[in-house]
Amino acid sequence: MINILWLQSGDALARELLVPNGKTISDESIQRGLNTVREHPIVDEAKRLALSHVDGARKALDAAIKNSNVRIDESGAAALSALVQFVTEREW
């Protein structure tokens, strides 16, 4: 997701690092790319986009559990919710 957003941003280095198969990229170029992406605002944009998908998935899961005709293991549902919360709220 970050790579796509970075390319869409029009960043010259992103375009430079997008090379045809078989072409070698220098270690220096890779390091410049990593350093640039770490500080680029697209990282925050990617987080926001990912979290919006998570929110939608969480709501769908909650609705499925609530509206299910099948008995749902409450401890399993709680564990799944805890996992989603951990993954989405941890420090990146």
C-alpha positions as CSV (number, residue, x, y, z in Angstrom):
1,M,0.0,0.0,0.0
2,I,2.8,2.4,0.9
3,N,4.6,1.8,-2.4
4,I,1.4,2.4,-4.4
5,L,0.7,5.6,-2.5
6,W,4.3,6.7,-2.9
7,L,4.2,6.2,-6.6
8,Q,0.9,8.0,-6.9
9,S,2.4,11.0,-5.0
10,G,4.6,11.6,-8.1
11,D,7.9,11.4,-6.1
12,A,10.8,11.2,-8.5
13,L,12.7,8.7,-6.3
14,A,9.7,6.4,-6.3
15,R,9.7,6.4,-10.1
16,E,13.4,5.9,-10.2
17,L,13.2,2.8,-8.0
18,L,10.4,1.4,-10.2
19,V,12.6,-0.4,-12.6
20,P,12.1,-3.2,-15.2
21,N,12.7,-6.8,-14.2
22,G,16.4,-7.7,-14.3
23,K,17.7,-4.2,-13.8
24,T,19.8,-3.8,-10.6
25,I,19.1,-1.0,-8.1
26,S,22.1,0.2,-6.1
27,D,22.2,-0.3,-2.4
28,E,22.5,3.5,-2.0
29,S,19.3,4.0,-4.0
30,I,17.5,1.5,-1.9
31,Q,18.7,3.2,1.3
32,R,17.6,6.6,0.0
33,G,14.2,5.1,-0.8
34,L,13.8,3.6,2.7
35,N,14.9,6.8,4.4
36,T,12.5,8.8,2.2
37,V,9.5,6.6,2.8
38,R,10.1,6.5,6.5
39,E,9.7,10.3,6.7
40,H,7.1,10.7,3.9
41,P,3.5,11.7,4.7
42,I,2.2,8.6,2.8
43,V,3.0,6.5,5.8
44,D,0.3,8.3,7.8
45,E,-2.0,8.1,4.8
46,A,-1.5,4.3,4.5
47,K,-2.2,3.9,8.2
48,R,-5.4,5.9,7.9
49,L,-6.5,3.9,4.9
50,A,-5.7,0.6,6.6
51,L,-7.5,1.6,9.7
52,S,-10.6,2.5,7.7
53,H,-10.7,-1.0,6.3
54,V,-10.2,-2.4,9.7
55,D,-13.1,-0.4,11.1
56,G,-15.4,-1.7,8.3
57,A,-14.3,-5.3,8.9
58,R,-14.8,-4.9,12.6
59,K,-18.3,-3.6,12.1
60,A,-19.1,-6.5,9.7
61,L,-17.7,-9.0,12.2
62,D,-19.7,-7.6,15.1
63,A,-22.9,-7.6,13.0
64,A,-22.3,-11.2,11.9
65,I,-21.8,-12.3,15.5
66,K,-24.9,-10.4,16.6
67,N,-27.1,-11.6,13.8
68,S,-25.9,-15.1,13.7
69,N,-28.3,-18.0,14.1
70,V,-25.4,-20.1,15.2
71,R,-24.0,-20.1,18.7
72,I,-20.8,-18.1,18.7
73,D,-18.0,-19.0,21.1
74,E,-17.8,-15.8,23.1
75,S,-14.2,-16.4,24.2
76,G,-13.2,-16.9,20.5
77,A,-15.0,-13.8,19.4
78,A,-13.3,-11.8,22.3
79,A,-9.9,-13.2,21.4
80,L,-10.4,-12.2,17.7
81,S,-11.5,-8.7,18.8
82,A,-8.4,-8.4,21.1
83,L,-6.1,-9.5,18.2
84,V,-7.6,-6.8,15.9
85,Q,-7.2,-4.2,18.6
86,F,-3.6,-5.2,19.3
87,V,-2.6,-5.2,15.6
88,T,-4.3,-1.9,14.8
89,E,-3.3,0.1,17.9
90,R,0.3,-1.0,18.3
91,E,3.1,1.4,17.5
92,W,4.3,1.2,13.9
